[in-house]
Every structure is written in C-alpha cells, then in structure tokens.
Amino acid sequence: MTKKQIWQTIALDLKRAANYMFMGRHEQAQYYLVEAKSLFSGQVASKKIKKIERYIKFDGNPEDLLLSGSLILTRV
C-alpha cells in the first residue's frame, strides 16, 4: 500500500470504530482501534499530519474518533 492508502485506512478504521462504539458494539470497535494504532505507529508523519497529531485520538468517545478520522482525511 502507498502512504496515502495507509493514512486513508487509519482514518476509515477510526470512523468504523466510532460507529461501532456508538452502536454499543465495543468488541468490533476495539478491533478497528487496534488496527488503526498499529498502522499509525509504523507511519512517519508528514508536515500536514504533524500539525494535527495532537488531536488524533485512539480512545475516548465516538465524537473524538470521528474528528480524528476526518482530520486525517482532510490532510491526506
């Protein structure tokens, strides 16, 4: 996968996790959060991503996860 595809996958995983978390399906949400964290840990943040890195969250409420995914998608 290209770097852009990996960042898109991270963002989509965060959005999926938020949706599952909102529906009360925490096991499925946890699966996507773990996948997003593992992909994120292997990435080198570009200049655009470094600006929003402090806002990217992998836990908390669904709104935080949705915001994180949206921020990543707008910067990729």
C-alpha atoms as a printed R data frame, in Angstrom:
   type eleno elety resid chain resno       x      y      z
1  ATOM     1    CA   MET     A     1   0.000  0.000  0.000
2  ATOM     2    CA   THR     A     2   1.080  3.540 -0.591
3  ATOM     3    CA   LYS     A     3   1.467  6.040  2.229
4  ATOM     4    CA   LYS     A     4  -1.732  7.772  1.195
5  ATOM     5    CA   GLN     A     5  -3.657  4.493  1.284
6  ATOM     6    CA   ILE     A     6  -2.305  3.700  4.736
7  ATOM     7    CA   TRP     A     7  -3.404  7.088  6.082
8  ATOM     8    CA   GLN     A     8  -6.819  6.620  4.487
9  ATOM     9    CA   THR     A     9  -7.085  3.198  6.113
10 ATOM    10    CA   ILE     A    10  -6.228  4.670  9.515
11 ATOM    11    CA   ALA     A    11  -8.913  7.331  9.094
12 ATOM    12    CA   LEU     A    12 -11.525  4.815  7.960
13 ATOM    13    CA   ASP     A    13 -10.681  2.460 10.815
14 ATOM    14    CA   LEU     A    14 -11.186  5.307 13.281
15 ATOM    15    CA   LYS     A    15 -14.542  6.136 11.726
16 ATOM    16    CA   ARG     A    16 -15.624  2.488 11.771
17 ATOM    17    CA   ALA     A    17 -14.595  2.187 15.410
18 ATOM    18    CA   ALA     A    18 -16.600  5.295 16.285
19 ATOM    19    CA   ASN     A    19 -19.692  3.916 14.583
20 ATOM    20    CA   TYR     A    20 -19.387  0.548 16.304
21 ATOM    21    CA   MET     A    21 -18.736  2.222 19.644
22 ATOM    22    CA   PHE     A    22 -21.826  4.397 19.224
23 ATOM    23    CA   MET     A    23 -23.921  1.309 18.496
24 ATOM    24    CA   GLY     A    24 -22.598 -0.374 21.643
25 ATOM    25    CA   ARG     A    25 -20.533 -2.977 19.795
26 ATOM    26    CA   HIS     A    26 -17.316 -2.397 21.698
27 ATOM    27    CA   GLU     A    27 -15.527 -5.596 20.628
28 ATOM    28    CA   GLN     A    28 -15.752 -4.670 16.945
29 ATOM    29    CA   ALA     A    29 -14.756 -1.094 17.776
30 ATOM    30    CA   GLN     A    30 -11.715 -2.341 19.662
31 ATOM    31    CA   TYR     A    31 -10.646 -4.422 16.647
32 ATOM    32    CA   TYR     A    32 -10.563 -1.346 14.392
33 ATOM    33    CA   LEU     A    33  -8.868  0.783 17.045
34 ATOM    34    CA   VAL     A    34  -6.072 -1.771 17.434
35 ATOM    35    CA   GLU     A    35  -5.632 -1.922 13.668
36 ATOM    36    CA   ALA     A    36  -5.531  1.882 13.380
37 ATOM    37    CA   LYS     A    37  -2.999  2.154 16.228
38 ATOM    38    CA   SER     A    38  -0.713 -0.442 14.681
39 ATOM    39    CA   LEU     A    39  -0.802  1.262 11.279
40 ATOM    40    CA   PHE     A    40  -0.258  4.675 12.869
41 ATOM    41    CA   SER     A    41   2.741  3.530 14.892
42 ATOM    42    CA   GLY     A    42   4.548  2.482 11.722
43 ATOM    43    CA   GLN     A    43   3.992  5.747  9.869
44 ATOM    44    CA   VAL     A    44   6.230  8.773  9.589
45 ATOM    45    CA   ALA     A    45   4.078 11.865  9.950
46 ATOM    46    CA   SER     A    46   4.284 14.386  7.139
47 ATOM    47    CA   LYS     A    47   4.279 18.110  7.767
48 ATOM    48    CA   LYS     A    48   0.489 18.273  7.370
49 ATOM    49    CA   ILE     A    49  -0.111 15.372  9.757
50 ATOM    50    CA   LYS     A    50   2.301 16.742 12.376
51 ATOM    51    CA   LYS     A    51   0.093 19.822 12.681
52 ATOM    52    CA   ILE     A    52  -2.885 17.698 13.765
53 ATOM    53    CA   GLU     A    53  -1.054 14.861 15.519
54 ATOM    54    CA   ARG     A    54  -2.038 16.061 18.992
55 ATOM    55    CA   TYR     A    55  -5.721 15.878 18.002
56 ATOM    56    CA   ILE     A    56  -5.563 12.274 16.779
57 ATOM    57    CA   LYS     A    57  -7.056 10.022 19.431
58 ATOM    58    CA   PHE     A    58  -7.441  6.265 19.555
59 ATOM    59    CA   ASP     A    59  -9.672  6.127 22.609
60 ATOM    60    CA   GLY     A    60 -12.410  8.140 24.227
61 ATOM    61    CA   ASN     A    61 -15.847  8.908 22.949
62 ATOM    62    CA   PRO     A    62 -17.027  8.301 19.369
63 ATOM    63    CA   GLU     A    63 -17.005 12.006 18.537
64 ATOM    64    CA   ASP     A    64 -13.258 12.216 19.217
65 ATOM    65    CA   LEU     A    65 -12.623  9.232 16.965
66 ATOM    66    CA   LEU     A    66 -14.743 10.694 14.167
67 ATOM    67    CA   LEU     A    67 -12.926 14.009 14.451
68 ATOM    68    CA   SER     A    68  -9.561 12.238 14.301
69 ATOM    69    CA   GLY     A    69 -10.553 10.322 11.174
70 ATOM    70    CA   SER     A    70 -11.931 13.433  9.486
71 ATOM    71    CA   LEU     A    71  -8.813 15.457 10.272
72 ATOM    72    CA   ILE     A    72  -6.591 12.769  8.782
73 ATOM    73    CA   LEU     A    73  -8.686 12.529  5.620
74 ATOM    74    CA   THR     A    74  -8.571 16.278  5.058
75 ATOM    75    CA   ARG     A    75  -4.772 16.301  5.356
76 ATOM    76    CA   VAL     A    76  -4.065 13.307  3.121
